[in-house]
Amino acid sequence: AEDIEREVGVVVLDPTSVAFKVAEAIADLGLRHSKVARFARPPVKEIK
């Protein structure tokens, strides 16, 4: 990647490293998915 950066003159990002850093940042921030907009529970059916 460093060879390409020197040859082309632009920054080249390694997608694997970027993905791990994003996952690490999300974990460090304690972000979680919302539990507010879950699917509605089906109505309770009476057993006959």
Phi and psi in radians as a Rosetta constraint file:
Dihedral C 1 N 2 CA 2 C 2 CIRCULARHARMONIC -1.146 0.35
Dihedral N 2 CA 2 C 2 N 3 CIRCULARHARMONIC -0.610 0.35
Dihedral C 2 N 3 CA 3 C 3 CIRCULARHARMONIC -1.106 0.35
Dihedral N 3 CA 3 C 3 N 4 CIRCULARHARMONIC -0.748 0.35
Dihedral C 3 N 4 CA 4 C 4 CIRCULARHARMONIC -1.140 0.35
Dihedral N 4 CA 4 C 4 N 5 CIRCULARHARMONIC -0.722 0.35
Dihedral C 4 N 5 CA 5 C 5 CIRCULARHARMONIC -1.008 0.35
Dihedral N 5 CA 5 C 5 N 6 CIRCULARHARMONIC -0.791 0.35
Dihedral C 5 N 6 CA 6 C 6 CIRCULARHARMONIC -1.154 0.35
Dihedral N 6 CA 6 C 6 N 7 CIRCULARHARMONIC -0.714 0.35
Dihedral C 6 N 7 CA 7 C 7 CIRCULARHARMONIC -1.213 0.35
Dihedral N 7 CA 7 C 7 N 8 CIRCULARHARMONIC -0.763 0.35
Dihedral C 7 N 8 CA 8 C 8 CIRCULARHARMONIC -1.565 0.35
Dihedral N 8 CA 8 C 8 N 9 CIRCULARHARMONIC -0.542 0.35
Dihedral C 8 N 9 CA 9 C 9 CIRCULARHARMONIC 1.535 0.35
Dihedral N 9 CA 9 C 9 N 10 CIRCULARHARMONIC 0.340 0.35
Dihedral C 9 N 10 CA 10 C 10 CIRCULARHARMONIC -2.273 0.35
Dihedral N 10 CA 10 C 10 N 11 CIRCULARHARMONIC 2.793 0.35
Dihedral C 10 N 11 CA 11 C 11 CIRCULARHARMONIC -1.318 0.35
Dihedral N 11 CA 11 C 11 N 12 CIRCULARHARMONIC 2.340 0.35
Dihedral C 11 N 12 CA 12 C 12 CIRCULARHARMONIC -1.969 0.35
Dihedral N 12 CA 12 C 12 N 13 CIRCULARHARMONIC 2.163 0.35
Dihedral C 12 N 13 CA 13 C 13 CIRCULARHARMONIC -1.737 0.35
Dihedral N 13 CA 13 C 13 N 14 CIRCULARHARMONIC 2.363 0.35
Dihedral C 13 N 14 CA 14 C 14 CIRCULARHARMONIC -1.436 0.35
Dihedral N 14 CA 14 C 14 N 15 CIRCULARHARMONIC 2.025 0.35
Dihedral C 14 N 15 CA 15 C 15 CIRCULARHARMONIC -1.043 0.35
Dihedral N 15 CA 15 C 15 N 16 CIRCULARHARMONIC -0.575 0.35
Dihedral C 15 N 16 CA 16 C 16 CIRCULARHARMONIC -1.161 0.35
Dihedral N 16 CA 16 C 16 N 17 CIRCULARHARMONIC -0.810 0.35
Dihedral C 16 N 17 CA 17 C 17 CIRCULARHARMONIC -1.095 0.35
Dihedral N 17 CA 17 C 17 N 18 CIRCULARHARMONIC -0.722 0.35
Dihedral C 17 N 18 CA 18 C 18 CIRCULARHARMONIC -1.103 0.35
Dihedral N 18 CA 18 C 18 N 19 CIRCULARHARMONIC -0.771 0.35
Dihedral C 18 N 19 CA 19 C 19 CIRCULARHARMONIC -1.076 0.35
Dihedral N 19 CA 19 C 19 N 20 CIRCULARHARMONIC -0.748 0.35
Dihedral C 19 N 20 CA 20 C 20 CIRCULARHARMONIC -1.139 0.35
Dihedral N 20 CA 20 C 20 N 21 CIRCULARHARMONIC -0.701 0.35
Dihedral C 20 N 21 CA 21 C 21 CIRCULARHARMONIC -1.149 0.35
Dihedral N 21 CA 21 C 21 N 22 CIRCULARHARMONIC -0.692 0.35
Dihedral C 21 N 22 CA 22 C 22 CIRCULARHARMONIC -1.127 0.35
Dihedral N 22 CA 22 C 22 N 23 CIRCULARHARMONIC -0.787 0.35
Dihedral C 22 N 23 CA 23 C 23 CIRCULARHARMONIC -1.084 0.35
Dihedral N 23 CA 23 C 23 N 24 CIRCULARHARMONIC -0.703 0.35
Dihedral C 23 N 24 CA 24 C 24 CIRCULARHARMONIC -1.105 0.35
Dihedral N 24 CA 24 C 24 N 25 CIRCULARHARMONIC -0.742 0.35
Dihedral C 24 N 25 CA 25 C 25 CIRCULARHARMONIC -1.136 0.35
Dihedral N 25 CA 25 C 25 N 26 CIRCULARHARMONIC -0.725 0.35
Dihedral C 25 N 26 CA 26 C 26 CIRCULARHARMONIC -1.093 0.35
Dihedral N 26 CA 26 C 26 N 27 CIRCULARHARMONIC -0.753 0.35
Dihedral C 26 N 27 CA 27 C 27 CIRCULARHARMONIC -1.138 0.35
Dihedral N 27 CA 27 C 27 N 28 CIRCULARHARMONIC -0.748 0.35
Dihedral C 27 N 28 CA 28 C 28 CIRCULARHARMONIC -1.103 0.35
Dihedral N 28 CA 28 C 28 N 29 CIRCULARHARMONIC -0.617 0.35
Dihedral C 28 N 29 CA 29 C 29 CIRCULARHARMONIC -1.372 0.35
Dihedral N 29 CA 29 C 29 N 30 CIRCULARHARMONIC -0.226 0.35
Dihedral C 29 N 30 CA 30 C 30 CIRCULARHARMONIC 1.290 0.35
Dihedral N 30 CA 30 C 30 N 31 CIRCULARHARMONIC 0.435 0.35
Dihedral C 30 N 31 CA 31 C 31 CIRCULARHARMONIC -1.239 0.35
Dihedral N 31 CA 31 C 31 N 32 CIRCULARHARMONIC 2.453 0.35
Dihedral C 31 N 32 CA 32 C 32 CIRCULARHARMONIC -2.388 0.35
Dihedral N 32 CA 32 C 32 N 33 CIRCULARHARMONIC 2.821 0.35
Dihedral C 32 N 33 CA 33 C 33 CIRCULARHARMONIC -1.310 0.35
Dihedral N 33 CA 33 C 33 N 34 CIRCULARHARMONIC 2.673 0.35
Dihedral C 33 N 34 CA 34 C 34 CIRCULARHARMONIC -1.261 0.35
Dihedral N 34 CA 34 C 34 N 35 CIRCULARHARMONIC 2.412 0.35
Dihedral C 34 N 35 CA 35 C 35 CIRCULARHARMONIC -1.787 0.35
Dihedral N 35 CA 35 C 35 N 36 CIRCULARHARMONIC 0.043 0.35
Dihedral C 35 N 36 CA 36 C 36 CIRCULARHARMONIC -1.304 0.35
Dihedral N 36 CA 36 C 36 N 37 CIRCULARHARMONIC -0.761 0.35
Dihedral C 36 N 37 CA 37 C 37 CIRCULARHARMONIC -1.743 0.35
Dihedral N 37 CA 37 C 37 N 38 CIRCULARHARMONIC 0.738 0.35
Dihedral C 37 N 38 CA 38 C 38 CIRCULARHARMONIC -1.281 0.35
Dihedral N 38 CA 38 C 38 N 39 CIRCULARHARMONIC 2.961 0.35
Dihedral C 38 N 39 CA 39 C 39 CIRCULARHARMONIC -1.141 0.35
Dihedral N 39 CA 39 C 39 N 40 CIRCULARHARMONIC 2.511 0.35
Dihedral C 39 N 40 CA 40 C 40 CIRCULARHARMONIC -1.214 0.35
Dihedral N 40 CA 40 C 40 N 41 CIRCULARHARMONIC 2.520 0.35
Dihedral C 40 N 41 CA 41 C 41 CIRCULARHARMONIC -1.268 0.35
Dihedral N 41 CA 41 C 41 N 42 CIRCULARHARMONIC 2.519 0.35
Dihedral C 41 N 42 CA 42 C 42 CIRCULARHARMONIC -1.195 0.35
Dihedral N 42 CA 42 C 42 N 43 CIRCULARHARMONIC 2.682 0.35
Dihedral C 42 N 43 CA 43 C 43 CIRCULARHARMONIC -1.112 0.35
Dihedral N 43 CA 43 C 43 N 44 CIRCULARHARMONIC 2.566 0.35
Dihedral C 43 N 44 CA 44 C 44 CIRCULARHARMONIC -1.267 0.35
Dihedral N 44 CA 44 C 44 N 45 CIRCULARHARMONIC 2.229 0.35
Dihedral C 44 N 45 CA 45 C 45 CIRCULARHARMONIC -1.700 0.35
Dihedral N 45 CA 45 C 45 N 46 CIRCULARHARMONIC 2.408 0.35
Dihedral C 45 N 46 CA 46 C 46 CIRCULARHARMONIC -1.383 0.35
Dihedral N 46 CA 46 C 46 N 47 CIRCULARHARMONIC 2.286 0.35
Dihedral C 46 N 47 CA 47 C 47 CIRCULARHARMONIC -1.448 0.35
Dihedral N 47 CA 47 C 47 N 48 CIRCULARHARMONIC 2.224 0.35
